Amino acid sequence: MNVKMIVLIATAMVIAGGLTAIYVFPAVWTYKDAKERGLNAAFWTIEVILINILGGFLCLGFIAYLIARTLISKIRCPKCNKPCDVKSVYCPSCGEVIQKDEVRKYSKKHNKLLIGIAAGAVIMIVGMGMMFGALRNSTSHKPNVSIGKMEKCWDDVWTIKAKISNETSSKSFDVDEDEPGQLLLSGSSEEGNVFVHVICDEASQSYALTSDDEIIKVDLSDFASKKVELILICDDVKGLHFKADWSNQ
């Protein structure tokens, strides 16, 4: 198992935890909170689940419930356990005095879960970023493109110039049996790396091109009466100059 696979598995686990925090915890918390406040727990739980699903990671259903509960908020009487308005001084059912400590205790108990849900949302976002980053790195490749490219091939001479290139180019030619001659290669770049492969059947030779003044000579006598393929590979190249000459002059 390679490192990328391990990262993807770990990220999937993080995302699963984040999804649980974003979708499951709010529903469970809403049910318990609404029930303790004397609200319609089933209605508000379904509202949170449906709107959260439609709203994605924004938890819009949960936010809607938090807003609504501030308008119709209730707590349980410590004596008879009947719902009371948080602003009530006395319980309307038994007349018990509602202490401010009870209100603060109630709020503090539920704020912990709110913090947990927020943390889960953050974990979810980070996990998604890690997963997309890993997937991008595992599947990304450099585009086979060139900018400002000028390519010519005439009289057995192949030249390429480009401002920017990540392109792989190829050209084939037949070796003259009567005059094998030489293949002359030259090329350079202001930035990046340029390589050329000379391939004939199973034989292959590779060269790095670093200077226009340096001429690489490839003896074509070994390739008599055969087709030769040239493959030019540019790796993040800027200011490309390349020339291949098999004219035997």
Buried (B, 14 or more C-beta within 10 A) or exposed (E): EEEEEEBBEBBEEBBEBBBEBBBEBBBEBBBBBBBBBBBEBEEBBBBBBEBBEEBEBEBBBBBBBBEBBEEEBBBBBBEBEBBBBBEBEEBEEEEBEBEEEBBEEBEEEBEEBBEEBEEBBEBBBBBBEBBEEBBEEEEEEEEEEBEEBEBEEEEBBBBBBBBBBBBBBEBEBEBBEEEBBBBBBBBBBEEBEBBBBBBBEEEEEEBEBBEEEEEBEBEBEEBEEEEBBBBBBBBEBBBBBBBBBBBBE
